[in-house]
Amino acid sequence: MRRILFIGQKPIGEKCFKKLVENQNENYQVIGSVSNISKEDVWWKSNNIYGYCKRKQLGFVDNEKSNEDRIIELMRKCDVNYIISVGHKWILSKKILEYVKYQAVNLHLAKLPEYKGNYTYNHAILNGEKEYGVTLHWMVEKVDEGDYIFTDQFEITDYDTAYSLYQKSNEIGEKLFDNYIDFLKKDKAIPRREIVGEGKFYSKCAIQGLREIRNISDKNEIQVKSRAFYFPPFENAYMVIEGKKYYIVPDNKIDSL
């Protein structure tokens, strides 16, 4: 039996966790989670994973810090042999992955290998991509580089923003995760398909300085950056005129699906 530690957060993490616990059977069991305790300090304003674990008296580790010693302690105590990560905020170490013999998977809301790391919605629009994707993959020591399990792509339109790419990615990510749960329930071998190519890793710092529209007469820069940085509640693209900052929001944005 797979004894699963779920590691994740955000709306997509909470949805996938709910699906996972609701579909448990004789072939897998969720024994605990690593997620956020506070719901006031996160932009999605919920802590549903923590609430469920508390009600059901499941093992739990707060992810405010990486807390790897506590995670390993929990895995030993509960005999964990499998990890599922969706929206986890920290990179898992070799020590964690070795503990479960690399039986660890991650749902990455971007196309691999092209978009590893952070702020992939923003960068895809800034780069003028015509397509975006979602990847469920095996975890290895290098971030977002393991063999993929399932992947799917969709078109980026001229009206898409970082926020609408996020929404569409969540929808596709849930579908991939549903397919994956079906494999777990039936105890079927999880696919391993090689990811071809090098791609690029985007660090948390890679977005710094990009929100500012430098040439206020460049219509393309205004259009692209206003879309790339529309993601409430975060800061929008802006221009600076005579020392004052003016925020730019795309008029034809897609707010919801």
Summary of the structure (lengths in Angstrom):
residues: 257
radius of gyration: 19.4
end to end distance: 38.1
largest distance: 66.0
contacts: 809
relative contact order: 0.13
helix: 31%
strand: 25%
